[in-house]
Amino acid sequence: LLTSQNTPKVNNQPDPKTALRPEKAVEIQAKSTDSDFGILVPVSPLGEVYDITLQADLLTANKQTVLATTYAPVLKIPVRNPIILSMEKNEPLVATMDPKKAAEFSFKGKVSRLDGLSGEINLAVTGLPPGAKFEPAVLKADKNEFDGTITFAPNSMPNEYKGIKITASGIPDAKQPAVRVNSKELELTLVLKPVSAK
């Protein structure tokens, strides 16, 4: 299997969470002309469209020498994520520091479920400063929209906080509850303003 992906590696092997890869090696016997070739699509593909082709090698009887190599026509394969996460507004979230209580950043979001995916959706935010919290952690099966709240600890330093990302994840196949699919990450910018002088 040859693809257009720039495959991230873990321990010098393709990362199974992000890389398209063959299900198994396929060998076509001498008197056969057809075979099935399975491609495993990761739960978190990095791209939305991939170019793929198959390489076939003609081997000697002892399978030690390649006599000829050929390639299948290149196919363009779109990958559709069954979880689409979106924000109502694409702008920085703003709150004012309060030395006595937590500062809250509020926003509205939506999750679209595709291709038969149903059930609860987990929401997670990464990159928050120490002491910060995010709610809600779970979006029930009958809900698509949510009111998100990120809470900063009292006396957090006024600043522009970047590199904060929100993702949604769900289980596409109830028969495989350990396999979760992640939405595309969305980046959030949080601006904590100082207390206004009185």
Beta strands, then each sheet from edge to edge (+ up, - down):
strand 1: 2-3
strand 2: 9-10
strand 3: 13-14
strand 4: 21-22
strand 5: 39-40
strand 6: 49-53
strand 7: 55-59
strand 8: 66-71
strand 9: 75-78
strand 10: 83-87
strand 11: 93-96
strand 12: 103-113
strand 13: 121-126
strand 14: 133-135
strand 15: 138-139
strand 16: 145-152
strand 17: 159-170
strand 18: 181-182
strand 19: 186-193
sheet 1: 1+ 6- 9+
sheet 2: 2+ 3-
sheet 3: 4+ 5-
sheet 4: 7+ 8-
sheet 5: 10+ 12- 16+ 14-
sheet 6: 11+ 19+ 17- 13+ 15-
sheet 7: 11+ 19+ 17- 18+
end
